[in-house]
Amino acid sequence: MPVRRIFPFLLLAFCVSAGQDPHSVDLAHGSLVSSPNEFLQKKIRSAVCTEISDGGTADGLIQPEDGEPRDILVEIVKLKNSEVTSGSELEAQVRLQNVSKHPIRIPWNTDPAVVDNPRDPEHLEWETATFQFSLTNEDDDEVALTSLTGWLYGTKLKESSELTLQPRDRVTALVRLKLVDKAPIEPGPIKAGDWQLSAEWLQIGKSWQMRECRVWNRNFLYQEFYRQKNPPVPIHILAPVPAPSKPAG
């Protein structure tokens, strides 16, 4: 069983969402919210409260009980186009494989409503996951790209919403990204040339609780639970085409 460590932190806005199927899923056309905001807002609006206040947010880490990170392989197995321009959108197929000696459990449903708990509708716990993308080149430049990939949801209350990957099991996902630096130091396009594109698995445990007209949120990151291998694939960013010059006169 994973071990959770909690760290109090600043209130975070939740922005990002999800996908579904036995071993292959389409996350290229899903919503982009890791917390089902609409779903939670309905619960808040239905509460008999004149005002809802923030109870606080805590961040923590999920760790394996035996202290040994689980090895996973995350690789891009198909690119729709390997020659692209900065700012363009790109679809790809990504494969996630469990290469450890232990089973792992991942969320595997695209419907945010799966997180509901009829027994205790004001206390929800769920897992959510997606893929992130980055570029690197021979000059040691690294660019974290804007993801347009949806999120997956899962909860222990609905076993079909989660998937257990035994050692060597694999799943695939259709994903979408935009060739835009999501945290640029300076604004501008990604420079033209040869790059390496890689994908990374991001999984988060979440908890949402409403009591006495106050809302608490908790996020548990899996960054120490997994040890990832992320082999890149080559991609070429084309130089921008200069705009045609206007005729004089």
C-alpha positions as CSV (number, residue, x, y, z in Angstrom):
1,M,0.0,0.0,0.0
2,P,1.4,3.5,-0.9
3,V,2.4,5.7,2.0
4,R,1.2,9.3,2.1
5,R,3.2,12.2,3.5
6,I,1.4,15.6,3.8
7,F,2.8,19.1,3.4
8,P,0.7,22.2,4.0
9,F,0.8,24.5,1.0
10,L,-0.9,27.4,-0.7
11,L,-4.3,27.0,-2.2
12,L,-4.0,25.8,-5.8
13,A,-6.4,26.3,-8.6
14,F,-7.4,23.0,-10.3
15,C,-7.2,23.0,-14.1
16,V,-7.0,19.8,-16.2
17,S,-9.2,16.4,-17.2
18,A,-9.4,12.8,-18.8
19,G,-9.9,9.3,-20.8
20,Q,-11.1,5.4,-20.9
21,D,-10.9,1.8,-22.3
22,P,-9.3,-1.6,-21.3
23,H,-5.8,-1.0,-22.7
24,S,-6.1,1.9,-25.1
25,V,-7.6,5.3,-24.5
26,D,-8.2,8.6,-26.4
27,L,-7.0,11.5,-24.3
28,A,-6.5,13.8,-27.3
29,H,-10.1,15.0,-27.2
30,G,-10.9,15.2,-23.5
31,S,-11.4,18.1,-21.2
32,L,-8.4,19.5,-19.5
33,V,-9.2,19.5,-15.8
34,S,-7.6,17.2,-13.2
35,S,-10.3,18.0,-10.6
36,P,-14.0,17.7,-11.8
37,N,-14.7,21.3,-11.1
38,E,-18.2,21.4,-12.5
39,F,-19.1,18.3,-10.6
40,L,-17.8,19.7,-7.3
41,Q,-19.4,23.1,-7.9
42,K,-22.8,21.4,-8.1
43,K,-22.2,19.9,-4.7
44,I,-21.2,23.3,-3.3
45,R,-24.3,25.0,-4.8
46,S,-26.6,22.3,-3.3
47,A,-25.2,22.8,0.2
48,V,-27.4,24.5,2.7
49,C,-24.9,27.4,3.3
50,T,-25.2,31.1,2.8
51,E,-21.4,31.2,2.2
52,I,-18.7,28.6,1.4
53,S,-15.2,29.3,2.7
54,D,-11.8,27.8,2.0
55,G,-10.7,25.3,4.6
56,G,-7.2,25.1,3.1
57,T,-5.1,22.9,0.8
58,A,-2.3,20.5,1.6
59,D,0.2,18.9,-0.7
60,G,2.0,15.6,0.0
61,L,3.8,12.6,-1.6
62,I,2.8,9.1,-2.3
63,Q,5.6,6.6,-1.6
64,P,5.8,2.8,-2.0
65,E,5.4,1.0,1.3
66,D,8.7,-0.9,0.8
67,G,10.5,2.3,-0.2
68,E,11.4,0.9,-3.6
69,P,10.2,3.1,-6.5
70,R,8.2,1.3,-9.2
71,D,9.9,1.4,-12.6
72,I,7.8,2.4,-15.6
73,L,8.6,3.0,-19.2
74,V,6.9,5.9,-20.9
75,E,7.6,6.3,-24.6
76,I,6.1,7.9,-27.7
77,V,5.5,5.1,-30.2
78,K,3.9,7.1,-33.0
79,L,3.9,10.7,-34.1
80,K,1.4,12.1,-36.5
81,N,4.0,14.4,-37.9
82,S,7.7,14.6,-37.1
83,E,8.3,17.9,-39.0
84,V,6.3,20.7,-37.4
85,T,6.3,24.4,-36.8
86,S,6.5,26.2,-33.4
87,G,3.0,26.9,-32.1
88,S,1.4,24.0,-34.0
89,E,-0.6,21.2,-32.4
90,L,0.6,17.6,-32.6
91,E,-1.1,14.2,-31.9
92,A,0.9,11.2,-30.8
93,Q,0.5,7.7,-29.4
94,V,2.1,7.1,-26.0
95,R,2.8,3.8,-24.4
96,L,3.1,3.2,-20.6
97,Q,4.6,-0.1,-19.5
98,N,5.1,-1.5,-16.0
99,V,8.8,-2.6,-16.0
100,S,9.0,-3.2,-12.3
101,K,8.6,-6.4,-10.3
102,H,5.4,-5.2,-8.7
103,P,1.9,-4.5,-9.9
104,I,0.9,-0.8,-10.2
105,R,-2.6,0.6,-10.2
106,I,-3.6,3.6,-12.3
107,P,-6.8,5.6,-12.9
108,W,-8.4,4.6,-16.3
109,N,-11.7,6.4,-16.8
110,T,-12.4,9.6,-18.7
111,D,-15.6,10.4,-16.8
112,P,-15.0,12.9,-13.9
113,A,-18.4,11.8,-12.3
114,V,-16.8,8.5,-11.5
115,V,-15.3,10.1,-8.4
116,D,-18.7,10.6,-6.7
117,N,-19.3,8.8,-3.4
118,P,-23.0,8.3,-2.7
119,R,-22.2,7.1,0.8
120,D,-20.4,10.3,1.7
121,P,-21.0,12.9,-1.0
122,E,-19.2,15.6,0.9
123,H,-15.9,13.6,1.1
124,L,-14.4,12.4,-2.2
125,E,-11.1,10.7,-2.8
126,W,-9.8,9.8,-6.3
127,E,-6.7,9.3,-8.5
128,T,-6.1,11.3,-11.6
129,A,-3.3,11.1,-14.2
130,T,-2.2,12.4,-17.6
131,F,0.9,12.8,-19.7
132,Q,3.3,15.7,-19.9
133,F,5.8,16.5,-22.7
134,S,9.2,18.2,-23.1
135,L,11.8,19.0,-25.8
136,T,15.6,18.8,-25.4
137,N,18.4,19.4,-27.9
138,E,22.2,19.0,-28.3
139,D,22.7,22.5,-26.8
140,D,21.1,21.2,-23.5
141,D,18.1,23.4,-24.0
142,E,14.9,22.0,-22.4
143,V,11.4,23.2,-23.1
144,A,8.3,22.1,-21.1
145,L,5.5,21.9,-23.7
146,T,1.9,22.9,-23.3
147,S,-0.2,19.7,-23.0
148,L,-3.7,19.5,-24.6
149,T,-4.0,15.9,-23.3
150,G,-7.0,15.0,-21.1
151,W,-6.9,13.4,-17.7
152,L,-7.9,10.0,-16.4
153,Y,-9.9,9.4,-13.2
154,G,-10.2,6.5,-10.8
155,T,-11.5,5.6,-7.4
156,K,-11.3,2.5,-5.1
157,L,-15.1,2.7,-4.8
158,K,-15.5,1.8,-8.5
159,E,-13.0,-0.9,-9.4
160,S,-13.7,-0.6,-13.1
161,S,-12.4,2.9,-13.0
162,E,-8.9,1.8,-12.2
163,L,-6.5,-0.6,-14.0
164,T,-3.9,-2.9,-12.4
165,L,-0.8,-3.3,-14.5
166,Q,1.1,-6.4,-13.7
167,P,4.8,-6.5,-14.5
168,R,5.3,-6.1,-18.3
169,D,1.7,-5.0,-18.8
170,R,1.2,-2.0,-21.0
171,V,-1.4,0.5,-22.1
172,T,-1.5,3.1,-24.9
173,A,-3.0,6.6,-25.1
174,L,-3.7,9.0,-27.9
175,V,-2.5,12.4,-26.8
176,R,-2.3,15.9,-28.0
177,L,0.2,18.7,-27.3
178,K,1.1,22.2,-28.5
179,L,4.6,23.2,-29.5
180,V,4.6,26.2,-27.2
181,D,6.8,26.7,-24.1
182,K,4.4,26.6,-21.1
183,A,6.8,28.6,-18.9
184,P,9.0,30.7,-21.2
185,I,11.7,32.9,-19.8
186,E,11.2,35.2,-22.8
187,P,8.2,35.2,-25.1
188,G,8.7,33.9,-28.7
189,P,8.6,30.7,-30.8
190,I,10.7,27.6,-30.1
191,K,13.8,27.8,-32.2
192,A,14.0,25.9,-35.4
193,G,16.2,22.8,-35.6
194,D,16.4,19.2,-34.4
195,W,14.9,18.3,-31.1
196,Q,14.1,15.2,-29.0
197,L,10.5,14.9,-27.8
198,S,9.7,12.8,-24.7
199,A,6.6,12.0,-22.6
200,E,6.2,11.7,-18.8
201,W,3.4,10.1,-16.7
202,L,1.9,12.4,-14.1
203,Q,-0.3,10.8,-11.4
204,I,-1.9,12.6,-8.4
205,G,-4.0,11.4,-5.5
206,K,-6.7,13.9,-4.6
207,S,-9.1,14.5,-1.7
208,W,-12.0,16.9,-1.5
209,Q,-14.0,17.5,1.6
210,M,-16.8,19.9,2.5
211,R,-17.8,20.2,6.2
212,E,-19.7,23.0,8.0
213,C,-19.6,25.1,4.8
214,R,-15.8,24.9,4.4
215,V,-13.9,23.1,1.6
216,W,-10.6,21.3,2.1
217,N,-8.4,20.0,-0.8
218,R,-5.4,17.6,-0.7
219,N,-3.0,16.6,-3.5
220,F,-0.7,13.7,-3.2
221,L,2.0,13.5,-5.9
222,Y,3.5,10.3,-7.2
223,Q,6.9,11.8,-8.2
224,E,8.7,9.5,-5.7
225,F,6.5,6.5,-6.3
226,Y,7.6,5.9,-9.9
227,R,11.1,5.8,-11.4
228,Q,10.5,6.6,-15.0
229,K,12.4,5.9,-18.2
230,N,11.4,8.4,-20.9
231,P,13.2,7.6,-24.2
232,P,12.8,10.5,-26.6
233,V,11.9,10.5,-30.3
234,P,13.4,12.9,-32.9
235,I,11.4,15.8,-34.1
236,H,12.3,18.7,-36.4
237,I,11.0,22.2,-35.9
238,L,10.8,24.1,-39.1
239,A,11.9,27.6,-39.5
240,P,9.0,30.0,-39.7
241,V,7.9,31.0,-43.2
242,P,8.5,34.7,-43.7
243,A,5.4,36.7,-44.4
244,P,5.1,37.9,-48.0
245,S,6.2,41.4,-48.5
246,K,3.6,44.0,-49.4
247,P,3.8,45.6,-52.8
248,A,5.1,49.2,-52.7
249,G,2.7,51.9,-53.3
